[in-house]
């Protein structure tokens, strides 16, 4: 009887992973759609510099999300491989990649601001597309729960 319970629990875990993967995909494409739509609307209002900043910020937000996902997947893989150890060790490269993404985004924003003269505030607002996408995906999950 215990084997049946464990296989049922494993089946639920697999279903949960599939739901989480779909939500992650939804957040990724919603980031680009919401940020891109906002940039297009702003461009139609003849604010080209702001539209460029929104588009750049949106792409950086999407890249940030992708890098965060990869970093967390690596952490999960490492911690799962070291299950049972009193103090699991996380490779320095994993930590570096997780933290480096912030520095890389800040560097990109600085270079674009300095050399292309794109408004800094527009890029920061574009970076918020990830937050808006996450909220939209969360509301979707609340309104349409999976079976």
HUDA-V324714 format. One record per residue. RES is the residue in one small letter. SS is DSSP state (helix for helix, strand for strand, loop for the rest). PHI is phi as a letter, one per 40 degrees, with the letter a starting at -180 (* if undefined). NEAR is the number of other ideal C-beta (glycine too) atoms within 8 Angstrom. Layout:
res & ss & phi & near
RES & SS & PHI & NEAR
RES & SS & PHI & NEAR
This chain:
res & ss & phi & near
x & loop & * & 4
x & helix & c & 5
x & helix & c & 6
x & helix & c & 7
x & helix & c & 8
x & helix & c & 8
x & helix & c & 8
x & helix & c & 8
x & helix & c & 8
x & helix & c & 8
x & helix & c & 8
x & helix & c & 8
x & helix & c & 8
x & helix & c & 8
x & helix & c & 9
x & helix & c & 8
x & helix & c & 8
x & helix & c & 8
x & helix & c & 9
x & helix & c & 8
x & helix & c & 8
x & helix & c & 8
x & helix & c & 10
x & helix & c & 9
x & helix & c & 8
x & helix & c & 11
x & helix & c & 13
x & helix & c & 12
x & helix & c & 8
x & helix & c & 12
x & helix & d & 16
x & helix & c & 12
x & helix & c & 9
x & helix & c & 13
x & helix & c & 18
x & helix & c & 10
x & helix & c & 8
x & helix & c & 12
x & helix & c & 14
x & helix & c & 9
x & helix & c & 8
x & helix & c & 11
x & helix & c & 10
x & helix & c & 6
x & loop & c & 6
x & loop & g & 5
x & loop & b & 8
x & helix & c & 7
x & helix & c & 10
x & helix & c & 10
x & helix & c & 13
x & helix & c & 12
x & helix & c & 16
x & helix & c & 17
x & helix & c & 12
x & helix & c & 13
x & helix & c & 18
x & helix & c & 18
x & helix & c & 11
x & helix & c & 14
x & helix & c & 15
x & helix & c & 14
x & helix & c & 10
x & helix & d & 12
x & helix & c & 12
x & helix & c & 9
x & helix & c & 10
x & helix & c & 10
x & helix & c & 9
x & helix & c & 9
x & helix & c & 12
x & helix & c & 8
x & helix & c & 8
x & helix & c & 10
x & helix & c & 11
x & helix & c & 8
x & helix & c & 8
x & helix & c & 13
x & helix & c & 10
x & helix & c & 7
x & helix & c & 6
x & loop & b & 9
x & loop & d & 7
x & loop & g & 3
x & loop & c & 7
x & loop & c & 2
x & loop & b & 4
x & loop & c & 8
x & loop & b & 7
x & loop & c & 9
x & loop & d & 7
x & helix & d & 6
x & helix & c & 6
x & helix & c & 12
x & helix & c & 9
x & helix & c & 8
x & helix & c & 12
x & helix & c & 10
x & helix & c & 8
x & helix & c & 8
x & helix & c & 13
x & helix & c & 7
x & helix & c & 8
x & helix & c & 8
x & helix & c & 12
x & helix & c & 8
x & helix & c & 8
x & helix & c & 9
x & helix & c & 14
x & helix & c & 8
x & helix & c & 8
x & helix & c & 11
x & helix & c & 12
x & helix & c & 7
x & helix & c & 6
x & helix & c & 7
x & loop & f & 6
x & loop & c & 12
x & loop & d & 9
x & helix & c & 9
x & helix & c & 7
x & helix & c & 15
x & helix & c & 17
x & helix & c & 10
x & helix & c & 10
x & helix & c & 19
x & helix & c & 13
x & loop & c & 10
x & helix & d & 17
x & helix & c & 13
x & helix & c & 7
x & helix & c & 12
x & helix & c & 15
x & helix & c & 9
x & helix & c & 8
x & helix & c & 10
x & helix & c & 12
x & helix & c & 8
x & helix & c & 8
x & helix & d & 9
x & helix & c & 9
x & helix & c & 7
x & helix & c & 6
x & loop & b & 6
x & loop & c & 6
x & loop & c & 5
x & loop & c & 2
